[in-house]
C-alpha cells in the first residue's frame, strides 16, 4: 500500500477519523463518572470537579496529619458552621472557606508536609484552586451575595482557628478537610 500525500488519502483519513472520534465521544458520554460533574452551591457552580480524586488525596495524608493533631477537644468545622446552610448561604461560605484554606492552611502547611504526602497535599491544594476558579454564578446578580448568617458561620470557624497556636491550627484545619469534603458532597451532582 502506497501512502502518498494527496487529496484521496486525506479524504480517506477524514472518513475514518470522524466516525472513530464520534464513537469515542459517545462512549465517554455514556460511562457514569466520566460525565460532567459539578458542585452547585446555591447560585454558584463549579463544573468538571472530581470529588473522588479529592477524597483519595485526603485519605493519603489523613493518617499522618490527624496523628499530629494533639488537640482532640477542639473542632474548627463545627455543626454551627456547616449544619443547615441554606443554598443562598452556601455560595458565600464555600468561597470563604476555600479561600481561607488556600491562603492560610495550604500556603503555610506545605513547608511542613512530609515528602511521602507532598503529592496528595498538592493535589488537594490544586483542586481547591480549580474549584475556586470555576465557581460561576448561575445568575449574575447573585454571585457572592454576602448573607449575614453565612458570614457569622465563617467567623465561628476563623475565630476557633485563631484561638489555637499556628502549628496546632494548621494541623487541625488540614485534618478536618474530610469534614469539609463531606459537607461539599451535599452540593455535588453528576
N, CA and C atoms as a LAMMPS dump frame, in Angstrom:
ITEM: TIMESTEP
0
ITEM: NUMBER OF ATOMS
570
ITEM: BOX BOUNDS ff ff ff
-5.0000000000000000e+02 5.0000000000000000e+02
-5.0000000000000000e+02 5.0000000000000000e+02
-5.0000000000000000e+02 5.0000000000000000e+02
ITEM: ATOMS id mol type element x y z
1 1 1 N 0.849 -1.179 0
2 1 2 C 0 0 0
3 1 3 C 0.889 1.235 0
4 2 1 N 0.633 2.162 -0.841
5 2 2 C 1.447 3.347 -1.009
6 2 3 C 0.732 4.534 -0.348
7 3 1 N 1.359 5.118 0.694
8 3 2 C 0.768 6.26 1.385
9 3 3 C 1.401 7.548 0.882
10 4 1 N 0.875 8.024 -0.182
11 4 2 C 1.348 9.291 -0.721
12 4 3 C 0.397 10.377 -0.275
13 5 1 N 0.967 11.531 -0.04
14 5 2 C 0.112 12.649 0.316
15 5 3 C -0.64 13.088 -0.92
16 6 1 N -1.901 13.25 -0.735
17 6 2 C -2.735 13.675 -1.836
18 6 3 C -4.162 13.81 -1.369
19 7 1 N -5.009 14.411 -2.177
20 7 2 C -6.385 14.637 -1.776
21 7 3 C -7.139 13.346 -1.484
22 8 1 N -6.815 12.246 -2.147
23 8 2 C -7.538 10.995 -1.927
24 8 3 C -7.214 10.417 -0.552
25 9 1 N -5.947 10.442 -0.157
26 9 2 C -5.555 9.893 1.135
27 9 3 C -6.059 10.762 2.286
28 10 1 N -6.042 12.073 2.126
29 10 2 C -6.585 12.956 3.164
30 10 3 C -8.083 12.744 3.317
31 11 1 N -8.77 12.552 2.234
32 11 2 C -10.204 12.296 2.282
33 11 3 C -10.482 10.983 3.008
34 12 1 N -9.687 9.951 2.703
35 12 2 C -9.847 8.658 3.369
36 12 3 C -9.597 8.789 4.871
37 13 1 N -8.568 9.566 5.262
38 13 2 C -8.236 9.772 6.664
39 13 3 C -9.379 10.472 7.393
40 14 1 N -9.972 11.461 6.773
41 14 2 C -11.102 12.162 7.372
42 14 3 C -12.287 11.228 7.54
43 15 1 N -12.518 10.363 6.566
44 15 2 C -13.653 9.437 6.631
45 15 3 C -13.474 8.428 7.768
46 16 1 N -12.27 8.035 8.061
47 16 2 C -12.01 7.064 9.121
48 16 3 C -11.974 7.745 10.495
49 17 1 N -11.375 8.92 10.574
50 17 2 C -11.186 9.606 11.844
51 17 3 C -12.494 10.093 12.45
52 18 1 N -13.359 10.69 11.675
53 18 2 C -14.603 11.258 12.186
54 18 3 C -15.477 10.212 12.865
55 19 1 N -15.741 9.058 12.266
56 19 2 C -16.543 8.055 12.969
57 19 3 C -15.871 7.551 14.253
58 20 1 N -14.549 7.411 14.237
59 20 2 C -13.837 6.957 15.434
60 20 3 C -13.974 7.971 16.571
61 21 1 N -13.776 9.24 16.263
62 21 2 C -13.93 10.281 17.284
63 21 3 C -15.361 10.333 17.792
64 22 1 N -16.322 10.195 16.905
65 22 2 C -17.726 10.198 17.307
66 22 3 C -18.021 9.048 18.257
67 23 1 N -17.491 7.878 17.957
68 23 2 C -17.695 6.71 18.807
69 23 3 C -17.067 6.927 20.179
70 24 1 N -15.867 7.471 20.221
71 24 2 C -15.188 7.734 21.495
72 24 3 C -15.998 8.728 22.329
73 25 1 N -16.467 9.806 21.722
74 25 2 C -17.273 10.791 22.44
75 25 3 C -18.584 10.192 22.937
76 26 1 N -19.204 9.349 22.132
77 26 2 C -20.454 8.716 22.542
78 26 3 C -20.228 7.815 23.755
79 27 1 N -19.208 6.972 23.696
80 27 2 C -18.91 6.066 24.805
81 27 3 C -18.575 6.873 26.06
82 28 1 N -17.767 7.913 25.909
83 28 2 C -17.389 8.762 27.037
84 28 3 C -18.616 9.375 27.696
85 29 1 N -19.588 9.795 26.908
86 29 2 C -20.78 10.44 27.47
87 29 3 C -21.709 9.45 28.155
88 30 1 N -21.56 8.157 27.874
89 30 2 C -22.435 7.151 28.45
90 30 3 C -21.884 6.502 29.717
91 31 1 N -20.6 6.627 29.968
92 31 2 C -19.987 5.972 31.115
93 31 3 C -20.206 6.826 32.362
94 32 1 N -20.856 6.248 33.41
95 32 2 C -21.05 7.005 34.644
96 32 3 C -19.702 7.403 35.23
97 33 1 N -19.639 8.593 35.792
98 33 2 C -18.409 9.068 36.4
99 33 3 C -17.526 9.831 35.439
100 34 1 N -17.731 9.664 34.133
101 34 2 C -16.938 10.417 33.168
102 34 3 C -17.711 11.625 32.65
103 35 1 N -18.979 11.662 32.984
104 35 2 C -19.794 12.788 32.547
105 35 3 C -19.426 14.021 33.367
106 36 1 N -19.954 15.147 32.958
107 36 2 C -19.673 16.39 33.66
108 36 3 C -20.159 16.292 35.103
109 37 1 N -19.272 16.589 36.033
110 37 2 C -19.604 16.57 37.448
111 37 3 C -19.472 17.993 37.947
112 38 1 N -20.354 18.362 38.858
113 38 2 C -20.289 19.733 39.339
114 38 3 C -20.732 19.844 40.778
115 39 1 N -20.275 20.912 41.406
116 39 2 C -20.792 21.334 42.698
117 39 3 C -21.765 22.464 42.402
118 40 1 N -22.914 22.453 43.059
119 40 2 C -23.899 23.524 42.911
120 40 3 C -24.126 24.121 44.296
121 41 1 N -23.493 25.252 44.561
122 41 2 C -23.623 25.959 45.829
123 41 3 C -24.563 27.137 45.631
124 42 1 N -25.848 26.911 45.843
125 42 2 C -26.812 27.976 45.623
126 42 3 C -26.641 28.544 44.234
127 43 1 N -26.392 29.847 44.118
128 43 2 C -26.258 30.46 42.794
129 43 3 C -24.9 30.205 42.125
130 44 1 N -23.978 29.518 42.798
131 44 2 C -22.655 29.261 42.23
132 44 3 C -22.5 27.787 41.876
133 45 1 N -21.743 27.55 40.816
134 45 2 C -21.455 26.159 40.457
135 45 3 C -20.017 26.059 39.968
136 46 1 N -19.465 24.868 40.167
137 46 2 C -18.121 24.562 39.67
138 46 3 C -18.224 23.234 38.945
139 47 1 N -18.023 23.265 37.631
140 47 2 C -18.154 22.066 36.802
141 47 3 C -16.822 21.36 36.633
142 48 1 N -16.898 20.057 36.299
143 48 2 C -15.711 19.282 35.974
144 48 3 C -14.844 18.944 37.169
145 49 1 N -15.451 18.804 38.345
146 49 2 C -14.713 18.52 39.567
147 49 3 C -14.794 17.025 39.859
148 50 1 N -13.687 16.426 40.266
149 50 2 C -13.651 15.003 40.588
150 50 3 C -13.553 14.854 42.098
151 51 1 N -14.698 14.629 42.74
152 51 2 C -14.744 14.501 44.196
153 51 3 C -13.942 13.29 44.664
154 52 1 N -13.975 12.216 43.912
155 52 2 C -13.232 11.01 44.293
156 52 3 C -11.731 11.298 44.365
157 53 1 N -11.224 12.089 43.44
158 53 2 C -9.802 12.457 43.447
159 53 3 C -9.463 13.267 44.707
160 54 1 N -10.365 14.158 45.11
161 54 2 C -10.157 14.93 46.33
162 54 3 C -10.11 14.01 47.55
163 55 1 N -11.053 13.092 47.611
164 55 2 C -11.115 12.152 48.748
165 55 3 C -9.856 11.279 48.806
166 56 1 N -9.438 10.75 47.675
167 56 2 C -8.252 9.888 47.644
168 56 3 C -7.002 10.653 48.073
169 57 1 N -6.892 11.897 47.652
170 57 2 C -5.746 12.717 48.067
171 57 3 C -5.763 12.928 49.571
172 58 1 N -6.944 13.184 50.121
173 58 2 C -7.023 13.373 51.573
174 58 3 C -6.718 12.081 52.327
175 59 1 N -7.242 10.961 51.85
176 59 2 C -7.004 9.68 52.528
177 59 3 C -5.519 9.367 52.621
178 60 1 N -4.756 9.79 51.64
179 60 2 C -3.311 9.543 51.65
180 60 3 C -2.621 10.309 52.775
181 61 1 N -3.078 11.501 53.074
182 61 2 C -2.436 12.303 54.124
183 61 3 C -3.165 12.247 55.452
184 62 1 N -4.373 11.714 55.473
185 62 2 C -5.227 11.749 56.662
186 62 3 C -4.541 11.186 57.911
187 63 1 N -4.021 9.999 57.813
188 63 2 C -3.424 9.351 58.985
189 63 3 C -2.261 10.168 59.537
190 64 1 N -1.411 10.646 58.652
191 64 2 C -0.247 11.427 59.076
192 64 3 C -0.669 12.727 59.738
193 65 1 N -1.567 13.45 59.108
194 65 2 C -1.98 14.761 59.617
195 65 3 C -2.778 14.623 60.908
196 66 1 N -3.719 13.699 60.925
197 66 2 C -4.551 13.553 62.124
198 66 3 C -3.756 12.981 63.298
199 67 1 N -2.718 12.189 63.038
200 67 2 C -1.863 11.671 64.116
201 67 3 C -1.075 12.8 64.774
202 68 1 N -0.798 13.87 64.037
203 68 2 C -0.056 15.009 64.576
204 68 3 C -0.953 15.97 65.357
205 69 1 N -2.248 15.795 65.25
206 69 2 C -3.21 16.673 65.922
207 69 3 C -3.411 16.198 67.359
208 70 1 N -2.785 16.892 68.284
209 70 2 C -2.885 16.526 69.7
210 70 3 C -4.056 17.179 70.401
211 71 1 N -4.738 18.071 69.743
212 71 2 C -5.812 18.839 70.346
213 71 3 C -7.17 18.279 69.902
214 72 1 N -7.543 17.133 70.452
215 72 2 C -8.762 16.451 70.005
216 72 3 C -10.041 17.039 70.595
217 73 1 N -9.934 17.931 71.558
218 73 2 C -11.13 18.513 72.161
219 73 3 C -11.671 19.701 71.371
220 74 1 N -10.91 20.171 70.387
221 74 2 C -11.314 21.333 69.588
222 74 3 C -11.686 20.887 68.175
223 75 1 N -12.74 21.484 67.657
224 75 2 C -13.137 21.238 66.274
225 75 3 C -13.39 22.591 65.618
226 76 1 N -12.789 22.812 64.461
227 76 2 C -12.946 24.083 63.75
228 76 3 C -14.225 24.105 62.919
229 77 1 N -14.459 23.033 62.166
230 77 2 C -15.65 22.952 61.309
231 77 3 C -16.782 22.291 62.097
232 78 1 N -17.279 23.032 63.076
233 78 2 C -18.327 22.527 63.968
234 78 3 C -19.69 22.557 63.286
235 79 1 N -20.663 21.963 63.955
236 79 2 C -22.032 21.944 63.427
237 79 3 C -22.555 23.35 63.18
238 80 1 N -22.225 24.275 64.049
239 80 2 C -22.718 25.65 63.9
240 80 3 C -22.218 26.291 62.607
241 81 1 N -21.115 25.787 62.091
242 81 2 C -20.54 26.333 60.864
243 81 3 C -21.178 25.701 59.63
244 82 1 N -21.352 24.378 59.637
245 82 2 C -21.746 23.677 58.411
246 82 3 C -23.158 23.105 58.388
247 83 1 N -23.841 23.073 59.508
248 83 2 C -25.157 22.442 59.524
249 83 3 C -26.261 23.435 59.145
250 84 1 N -27.228 22.946 58.382
251 84 2 C -28.396 23.732 57.96
252 84 3 C -28.023 24.998 57.182
253 85 1 N -27.032 24.894 56.334
254 85 2 C -26.628 26.02 55.491
255 85 3 C -27.599 26.087 54.318
256 86 1 N -28.216 27.218 54.123
257 86 2 C -29.161 27.371 53.012
258 86 3 C -28.404 27.445 51.691
259 87 1 N -29.111 27.209 50.598
260 87 2 C -28.486 27.323 49.287
261 87 3 C -27.909 28.716 49.076
262 88 1 N -28.636 29.732 49.5
263 88 2 C -28.168 31.109 49.313
264 88 3 C -26.87 31.359 50.073
265 89 1 N -26.737 30.77 51.264
266 89 2 C -25.53 30.95 52.068
267 89 3 C -24.352 30.133 51.533
268 90 1 N -24.638 28.999 50.914
269 90 2 C -23.584 28.053 50.542
270 90 3 C -22.551 28.647 49.592
271 91 1 N -22.967 29.503 48.687
272 91 2 C -22.032 30.112 47.735
273 91 3 C -20.986 30.951 48.471
274 92 1 N -21.441 31.804 49.368
275 92 2 C -20.506 32.645 50.118
276 92 3 C -19.625 31.793 51.025
277 93 1 N -20.238 30.845 51.728
278 93 2 C -19.489 30.062 52.702
279 93 3 C -18.403 29.224 52.046
280 94 1 N -18.71 28.552 50.942
281 94 2 C -17.678 27.734 50.296
282 94 3 C -16.556 28.613 49.754
283 95 1 N -16.923 29.753 49.218
284 95 2 C -15.9 30.673 48.713
285 95 3 C -14.978 31.121 49.849
286 96 1 N -15.556 31.506 50.984
287 96 2 C -14.76 31.964 52.126
288 96 3 C -13.883 30.843 52.677
289 97 1 N -14.433 29.632 52.792
290 97 2 C -13.662 28.507 53.336
291 97 3 C -12.512 28.097 52.409
292 98 1 N -12.809 27.969 51.112
293 98 2 C -11.747 27.579 50.174
294 98 3 C -10.653 28.638 50.11
295 99 1 N -11.037 29.886 50.108
296 99 2 C -10.055 30.974 50.088
297 99 3 C -9.169 30.918 51.336
298 100 1 N -9.787 30.669 52.487
299 100 2 C -9.026 30.565 53.726
300 100 3 C -8.071 29.371 53.677
301 101 1 N -8.565 28.214 53.229
302 101 2 C -7.705 27.037 53.134
303 101 3 C -6.525 27.293 52.199
304 102 1 N -6.787 27.935 51.08
305 102 2 C -5.706 28.201 50.124
306 102 3 C -4.711 29.219 50.659
307 103 1 N -5.21 30.333 51.177
308 103 2 C -4.34 31.438 51.588
309 103 3 C -3.677 31.242 52.946
310 104 1 N -4.276 30.412 53.782
311 104 2 C -3.734 30.243 55.126
312 104 3 C -3.22 28.831 55.374
313 105 1 N -4.071 27.839 55.191
314 105 2 C -3.7 26.473 55.553
315 105 3 C -2.687 25.889 54.579
316 106 1 N -3.038 25.783 53.31
317 106 2 C -2.122 25.17 52.34
318 106 3 C -0.85 25.992 52.164
319 107 1 N -0.997 27.29 52.145
320 107 2 C 0.169 28.164 51.943
321 107 3 C 1.192 28 53.064
322 108 1 N 0.73 27.852 54.292
323 108 2 C 1.647 27.757 55.434
324 108 3 C 2.017 26.333 55.811
325 109 1 N 1.202 25.354 55.421
326 109 2 C 1.493 23.977 55.813
327 109 3 C 2.412 23.265 54.828
328 110 1 N 2.478 23.734 53.581
329 110 2 C 3.248 22.996 52.572
330 110 3 C 4.709 22.8 52.972
331 111 1 N 5.279 23.699 53.744
332 111 2 C 6.67 23.575 54.186
333 111 3 C 6.827 22.43 55.185
334 112 1 N 5.732 22.077 55.859
335 112 2 C 5.776 21.04 56.884
336 112 3 C 5.362 19.672 56.355
337 113 1 N 4.824 19.639 55.156
338 113 2 C 4.34 18.376 54.588
339 113 3 C 5.498 17.41 54.377
340 114 1 N 5.267 16.17 54.735
341 114 2 C 6.286 15.142 54.543
342 114 3 C 6.376 14.792 53.069
343 115 1 N 7.538 14.343 52.647
344 115 2 C 7.769 14.032 51.231
345 115 3 C 6.76 13.021 50.696
346 116 1 N 6.445 11.992 51.489
347 116 2 C 5.539 10.939 51.016
348 116 3 C 4.104 11.443 50.819
349 117 1 N 3.756 12.55 51.453
350 117 2 C 2.403 13.083 51.317
351 117 3 C 2.339 14.342 50.457
352 118 1 N 3.481 14.789 49.97
353 118 2 C 3.543 16.049 49.22
354 118 3 C 2.667 16.037 47.964
355 119 1 N 2.661 14.936 47.234
356 119 2 C 1.855 14.849 46.013
357 119 3 C 0.363 14.971 46.34
358 120 1 N -0.096 14.261 47.355
359 120 2 C -1.504 14.328 47.744
360 120 3 C -1.864 15.707 48.277
361 121 1 N -0.96 16.285 49.035
362 121 2 C -1.152 17.636 49.548
363 121 3 C -1.322 18.62 48.388
364 122 1 N -0.472 18.498 47.38
365 122 2 C -0.542 19.358 46.193
366 122 3 C -1.831 19.118 45.415
367 123 1 N -2.252 17.859 45.323
368 123 2 C -3.499 17.538 44.628
369 123 3 C -4.682 18.236 45.3
370 124 1 N -4.732 18.186 46.622
371 124 2 C -5.803 18.872 47.35
372 124 3 C -5.771 20.376 47.08
373 125 1 N -4.618 20.979 47.253
374 125 2 C -4.491 22.424 47.062
375 125 3 C -4.849 22.819 45.633
376 126 1 N -4.342 22.086 44.663
377 126 2 C -4.625 22.407 43.257
378 126 3 C -6.101 22.254 42.934
379 127 1 N -6.749 21.23 43.487
380 127 2 C -8.178 21.057 43.245
381 127 3 C -9 22.16 43.903
382 128 1 N -8.575 22.616 45.074
383 128 2 C -9.267 23.734 45.707
384 128 3 C -9.132 24.991 44.841
385 129 1 N -7.944 25.184 44.249
386 129 2 C -7.745 26.32 43.347
387 129 3 C -8.676 26.2 42.141
388 130 1 N -8.766 25.003 41.577
389 130 2 C -9.632 24.775 40.41
390 130 3 C -11.083 25.063 40.756
391 131 1 N -11.545 24.564 41.906
392 131 2 C -12.935 24.806 42.307
393 131 3 C -13.174 26.299 42.467
394 132 1 N -12.241 26.977 43.155
395 132 2 C -12.394 28.435 43.329
396 132 3 C -12.448 29.147 41.99
397 133 1 N -11.594 28.746 41.046
398 133 2 C -11.56 29.433 39.757
399 133 3 C -12.788 29.123 38.905
400 134 1 N -13.415 27.982 39.166
401 134 2 C -14.582 27.583 38.379
402 134 3 C -15.904 28.004 38.997
403 135 1 N -15.88 28.525 40.205
404 135 2 C -17.141 28.95 40.812
405 135 3 C -17.768 30.018 39.923
406 136 1 N -18.827 29.638 39.269
407 136 2 C -19.504 30.54 38.346
408 136 3 C -20.942 30.731 38.8
409 137 1 N -21.437 31.936 38.72
410 137 2 C -22.831 32.165 39.125
411 137 3 C -23.794 31.614 38.083
412 138 1 N -24.919 31.102 38.565
413 138 2 C -25.962 30.707 37.631
414 138 3 C -26.801 31.931 37.277
415 139 1 N -26.778 32.925 38.149
416 139 2 C -27.426 34.208 37.875
417 139 3 C -26.441 35.302 38.284
418 140 1 N -26.135 36.179 37.372
419 140 2 C -25.068 37.162 37.591
420 140 3 C -25.228 37.99 38.855
421 141 1 N -26.42 38.419 39.182
422 141 2 C -26.617 39.334 40.297
423 141 3 C -26.416 38.674 41.663
424 142 1 N -26.402 37.361 41.707
425 142 2 C -26.321 36.68 42.99
426 142 3 C -24.95 36.088 43.28
427 143 1 N -23.92 36.4 42.522
428 143 2 C -22.641 35.714 42.606
429 143 3 C -22.148 35.524 44.039
430 144 1 N -21.795 36.557 44.729
431 144 2 C -21.308 36.404 46.088
432 144 3 C -22.076 37.315 47.038
433 145 1 N -23.389 37.177 46.978
434 145 2 C -24.198 37.983 47.883
435 145 3 C -23.9 37.506 49.304
436 146 1 N -23.363 38.42 50.09
437 146 2 C -22.917 38.072 51.426
438 146 3 C -24.117 38.066 52.363
439 147 1 N -24.437 36.909 52.832
440 147 2 C -25.524 36.768 53.793
441 147 3 C -24.943 36.936 55.19
442 148 1 N -25.657 37.586 56.03
443 148 2 C -25.198 37.822 57.403
444 148 3 C -24.947 36.495 58.119
445 149 1 N -25.807 35.556 57.922
446 149 2 C -25.68 34.249 58.574
447 149 3 C -24.438 33.493 58.083
448 150 1 N -24.185 33.507 56.782
449 150 2 C -23.015 32.814 56.232
450 150 3 C -21.731 33.462 56.742
451 151 1 N -21.726 34.778 56.83
452 151 2 C -20.55 35.482 57.333
453 151 3 C -20.287 35.102 58.796
454 152 1 N -21.344 35.016 59.597
455 152 2 C -21.199 34.615 61.002
456 152 3 C -20.673 33.197 61.115
457 153 1 N -21.131 32.319 60.228
458 153 2 C -20.653 30.933 60.233
459 153 3 C -19.141 30.884 59.969
460 154 1 N -18.704 31.626 58.965
461 154 2 C -17.273 31.64 58.655
462 154 3 C -16.478 32.216 59.822
463 155 1 N -16.995 33.26 60.457
464 155 2 C -16.284 33.863 61.591
465 155 3 C -16.147 32.888 62.761
466 156 1 N -17.144 32.01 62.971
467 156 2 C -17.031 30.978 64.012
468 156 3 C -15.828 30.075 63.727
469 157 1 N -15.701 29.668 62.482
470 157 2 C -14.57 28.842 62.064
471 157 3 C -13.257 29.598 62.241
472 158 1 N -13.21 30.827 61.761
473 158 2 C -11.991 31.632 61.784
474 158 3 C -11.539 31.924 63.218
475 159 1 N -12.474 32.247 64.093
476 159 2 C -12.128 32.528 65.499
477 159 3 C -11.575 31.28 66.183
478 160 1 N -12.18 30.132 65.914
479 160 2 C -11.685 28.872 66.503
480 160 3 C -10.263 28.593 66.021
481 161 1 N -9.988 28.873 64.76
482 161 2 C -8.645 28.703 64.203
483 161 3 C -7.666 29.63 64.911
484 162 1 N -8.043 30.885 65.104
485 162 2 C -7.154 31.893 65.705
486 162 3 C -6.863 31.612 67.183
487 163 1 N -7.754 30.887 67.864
488 163 2 C -7.542 30.582 69.282
489 163 3 C -6.397 29.592 69.5
490 164 1 N -6.08 28.816 68.498
491 164 2 C -5.001 27.836 68.605
492 164 3 C -3.687 28.467 68.161
493 165 1 N -2.559 27.922 68.639
494 165 2 C -1.306 28.428 68.091
495 165 3 C -1.24 27.969 66.631
496 166 1 N -0.444 28.625 65.829
497 166 2 C -0.469 28.446 64.381
498 166 3 C -0.174 26.998 63.968
499 167 1 N 0.774 26.344 64.62
500 167 2 C 1.102 24.949 64.286
501 167 3 C -0.099 24.043 64.523
502 168 1 N -0.702 24.167 65.695
503 168 2 C -1.856 23.33 66.04
504 168 3 C -3.043 23.651 65.136
505 169 1 N -3.229 24.92 64.833
506 169 2 C -4.355 25.336 63.991
507 169 3 C -4.224 24.794 62.567
508 170 1 N -3.008 24.829 62.018
509 170 2 C -2.787 24.308 60.668
510 170 3 C -3.046 22.804 60.611
511 171 1 N -2.534 22.073 61.601
512 171 2 C -2.759 20.627 61.659
513 171 3 C -4.239 20.314 61.807
514 172 1 N -4.905 21.058 62.669
515 172 2 C -6.338 20.841 62.91
516 172 3 C -7.128 21.109 61.635
517 173 1 N -6.88 22.232 60.983
518 173 2 C -7.624 22.591 59.771
519 173 3 C -7.392 21.569 58.66
520 174 1 N -6.148 21.157 58.467
521 174 2 C -5.851 20.174 57.431
522 174 3 C -6.47 18.818 57.774
523 175 1 N -6.454 18.464 59.034
524 175 2 C -7.064 17.215 59.47
525 175 3 C -8.571 17.189 59.319
526 176 1 N -9.182 18.359 59.214
527 176 2 C -10.64 18.451 59.073
528 176 3 C -11.089 18.598 57.617
529 177 1 N -10.183 18.425 56.675
530 177 2 C -10.57 18.501 55.266
531 177 3 C -11.646 17.467 54.95
532 178 1 N -11.609 16.307 55.629
533 178 2 C -12.646 15.305 55.383
534 178 3 C -14.029 15.821 55.764
535 179 1 N -14.116 16.624 56.814
536 179 2 C -15.392 17.22 57.216
537 179 3 C -15.858 18.194 56.138
538 180 1 N -14.931 18.993 55.63
539 180 2 C -15.254 19.939 54.566
540 180 3 C -15.713 19.199 53.307
541 181 1 N -15.009 18.125 52.934
542 181 2 C -15.388 17.354 51.74
543 181 3 C -16.756 16.708 51.903
544 182 1 N -17.064 16.217 53.098
545 182 2 C -18.376 15.618 53.356
546 182 3 C -19.466 16.666 53.211
547 183 1 N -19.213 17.868 53.715
548 183 2 C -20.187 18.944 53.568
549 183 3 C -20.342 19.336 52.096
550 184 1 N -19.231 19.446 51.391
551 184 2 C -19.273 19.805 49.97
552 184 3 C -20.027 18.754 49.156
553 185 1 N -19.926 17.515 49.57
554 185 2 C -20.565 16.409 48.853
555 185 3 C -22.083 16.587 48.752
556 186 1 N -22.669 17.266 49.726
557 186 2 C -24.111 17.533 49.677
558 186 3 C -24.48 18.379 48.457
559 187 1 N -23.516 19.111 47.94
560 187 2 C -23.748 20.022 46.809
561 187 3 C -23.187 19.464 45.507
562 188 1 N -22.858 18.177 45.503
563 188 2 C -22.206 17.531 44.365
564 188 3 C -23.223 16.798 43.504
565 189 1 N -23.159 17.021 42.207
566 189 2 C -24.09 16.392 41.285
567 189 3 C -23.332 15.824 40.102
568 190 1 N -23.767 14.627 39.671
569 190 2 C -23.171 14.013 38.478
570 190 3 C -24.133 14.215 37.324
